[in-house]
Amino acid sequence: QVQLVESGGGLVQPGGSLRLSCAASGFSMEDYVVGWFRQAPGKEREGVSCISSSVNSNGRSFHIDSVKGRFTISRDDAKNMVYLQMNSLKAEDTATYFCATSGSPYYYCSRFFTGYDYWGQGTQVTVSS
């Protein structure tokens, strides 16, 4: 059974940092794109960052403009983990963060954030003083 579990969320002051982790079980994420999404109260879910398979697509990554230069996505296929390092956090980063992956190796990381079939339950990130 495919399962994704996020961790690492919490309360942090503006300007602080958090590292989110996404652990996969039941399958290997090595061949698949992985994305981080977020959803703030009253807003639609949005794609934040993604990273392609290191095997199929050279592991290229993408970050939306609002987090570019502050967030970094990475993957450790040996551990079946994907991370989102978040620095210089702002109040507008407050949201529930989800990781997701595809069931097909043909999808890759792009600004369109398509092809995600499996989702975690989310971890809350609150940026507040």
C-alpha positions as CSV (number, residue, x, y, z in Angstrom):
1,Q,0.0,0.0,0.0
2,V,1.4,3.4,-1.0
3,Q,1.7,5.7,1.9
4,L,3.2,9.2,2.2
5,V,3.8,10.7,5.7
6,E,4.8,14.3,6.1
7,S,6.6,15.7,9.2
8,G,8.5,18.7,10.4
9,G,5.8,21.3,10.5
10,G,5.2,23.6,13.5
11,L,5.1,27.2,14.7
12,V,7.9,29.4,13.7
13,Q,8.6,33.2,13.9
14,P,8.9,35.2,10.7
15,G,12.3,34.8,9.3
16,G,12.8,31.4,10.8
17,S,13.3,28.0,9.1
18,L,11.7,24.6,9.0
19,R,12.6,21.5,7.2
20,L,9.6,19.3,6.1
21,S,10.1,15.6,5.4
22,C,8.1,13.3,3.3
23,A,8.6,9.6,4.0
24,A,7.3,7.0,1.5
25,S,6.4,3.4,2.2
26,G,4.9,0.6,0.1
27,F,6.9,1.7,-2.9
28,S,10.1,3.4,-4.1
29,M,9.8,7.0,-5.0
30,E,13.1,6.8,-7.0
31,D,11.4,6.7,-10.4
32,Y,8.7,9.3,-9.7
33,V,8.3,13.0,-9.5
34,V,7.5,14.3,-6.0
35,G,5.8,17.6,-5.2
36,W,5.1,19.8,-2.2
37,F,1.8,21.5,-2.1
38,R,0.1,23.8,0.4
39,Q,-3.3,25.0,1.3
40,A,-4.1,27.9,3.5
41,P,-7.5,28.4,5.1
42,G,-10.0,29.7,2.5
43,K,-7.6,29.3,-0.4
44,E,-7.1,26.7,-3.1
45,R,-4.3,24.2,-2.8
46,E,-1.2,25.3,-4.8
47,G,1.9,23.6,-5.9
48,V,5.0,25.0,-4.2
49,S,8.0,22.9,-5.3
50,C,8.6,19.7,-7.2
51,I,11.5,17.5,-8.1
52,S,11.8,15.0,-10.9
53,S,13.2,11.5,-10.7
54,S,17.0,11.4,-10.5
55,V,16.7,8.2,-12.7
56,N,14.4,9.4,-15.4
57,S,14.7,13.2,-15.5
58,N,18.0,14.3,-13.9
59,G,16.3,15.3,-10.7
60,R,15.5,18.8,-11.9
61,S,13.5,20.9,-9.5
62,F,11.1,23.8,-9.7
63,H,9.9,26.3,-7.2
64,I,7.1,28.9,-7.6
65,D,8.2,32.5,-7.6
66,S,6.9,33.3,-4.2
67,V,9.3,30.8,-2.5
68,K,12.2,30.9,-5.0
69,G,15.4,31.6,-3.2
70,R,13.9,30.7,0.2
71,F,12.7,27.1,-0.3
72,T,14.8,24.1,-1.5
73,I,13.4,20.7,-2.4
74,S,15.7,17.7,-2.3
75,R,15.4,13.9,-2.3
76,D,17.3,11.0,-0.8
77,D,16.3,8.0,-2.8
78,A,18.3,5.7,-0.6
79,K,16.1,6.7,2.3
80,N,13.0,7.0,0.2
81,M,12.6,10.6,1.5
82,V,12.0,14.0,0.1
83,Y,12.6,17.2,1.9
84,L,11.5,20.8,1.7
85,Q,13.9,23.2,3.4
86,M,12.1,26.5,4.1
87,N,14.1,29.5,5.1
88,S,13.2,33.2,5.7
89,L,9.6,32.1,6.4
90,K,6.8,34.7,6.0
91,A,3.4,34.9,7.5
92,E,1.9,34.1,4.0
93,D,3.7,30.7,4.1
94,T,1.3,29.6,6.8
95,A,-0.6,26.6,5.4
96,T,-1.0,22.9,5.6
97,Y,1.8,21.4,3.5
98,F,1.3,18.1,1.6
99,C,3.7,15.9,-0.3
100,A,2.5,14.0,-3.3
101,T,3.9,11.7,-5.9
102,S,2.9,10.2,-9.2
103,G,1.8,6.6,-10.0
104,S,3.5,6.9,-13.4
105,P,7.2,7.4,-14.2
106,Y,6.3,9.5,-17.2
107,Y,5.4,12.6,-15.2
108,Y,8.1,15.0,-14.3
109,C,8.5,18.2,-12.4
110,S,7.0,21.2,-14.1
111,R,5.2,24.4,-13.2
112,F,1.9,22.8,-14.1
113,F,2.1,20.3,-11.1
114,T,0.3,17.6,-13.0
115,G,0.2,13.8,-12.5
116,Y,0.1,13.5,-8.8
117,D,-1.8,10.4,-7.6
118,Y,-0.7,9.7,-4.1
119,W,-0.9,12.3,-1.2
120,G,0.1,12.5,2.4
121,Q,-2.1,13.7,5.2
122,G,-0.3,17.0,5.5
123,T,1.7,18.9,8.1
124,Q,0.8,22.3,9.5
125,V,3.2,25.2,9.2
126,T,2.3,28.4,11.1
127,V,4.5,31.5,10.7
128,S,3.6,34.0,13.4
129,S,5.3,36.2,16.0
